[in-house]
């Protein structure tokens, strides 16, 4: 008995094991970002899918109409931009020509004023018997008209001389149209994005589980359609705190699976959680209140499987396993 006991101690002195261990993996809930009726359902229960595969398609007619409307708005904005650009090119020629025309009208008005002044002086300087009051009044009226025309011509020159400012106004109009085009492009991109939400695709390779959607179902944005389980499996083993003294990342692990006793897996300790399981529970224990009873805590240890796992038939999540860690 002593020999058997010594052999058992000697062979297991560097091993730590627990039956509180289970398979774990990445599992996400697949939910759409668009609402509508399911028009295509391309997956079945427990079907394996690849990343990017189309899983479900929601009726896209509403979002297609919004996309087409956004395209029309973009075309209208681009046409208005082209019109503003053409107007800018025309203004670079038109406004200097209008300034030159205004200067010519001002010179003409000045000449008319000089002529009217001379005619008025002649009418006022001749012998009253050689002219009539009507001619004098007519000359005075022509003088006032020439003076008014000159003032109007000067005002026109003042306005037409602001060539840079007028061109800048057209440039600002072009810039505004360009921003409208960018806004229309953003609206079209948003419409395209909303259209893409009608197609639910797989975010990674995995298995479809817990499918609760059927063809023709009216789904809402954010509602659960099914879960997608990744084939990358690891072990979460909850060791007692007294078993962690010599356990370190990298230690070899032999794993047996309760569901398949003949399956022998090999792995290694990946990491030890920085906190016991009770510390992160929904209602952690308040040891500072009431009577305290010391309880041995368990700490989750992540174990990565290195050998023995069939990549085409990964283990389901939540299976009971028994890891045996070889510590130094």
Buried (B, 14 or more C-beta within 10 A) or exposed (E): EEEEEEEEEEEEEEEBBBEBBEBBBBBEEBBBEBBBEBBBBEBEEEBBBEEEBEBBBBBBEBBBEBBEEBBEBBEEBBEBBEEBBEBBEEBEEBBBEBBEEBBEBBEEBBEBBEEBBEBBEEBEEEEEEEBEEEBBEBBBEBBEEBBEBBEEBBEBBEEBBEBEEBBEEBBEBBEEBBEBBEEBBEBBEEBBEBBBBBBBBBEBBBBBBBBEBEEEBEBEEEBBBBBBBBBBBBBBBBBEEEBBEEBEEEBEBBBBBEEEEEBEBEBBBBEBBEEBBBEEEEEEBEEEEEEEEEEEBBBBBBBBBEEEBEEEEBBBBEBEBBBBBBBE
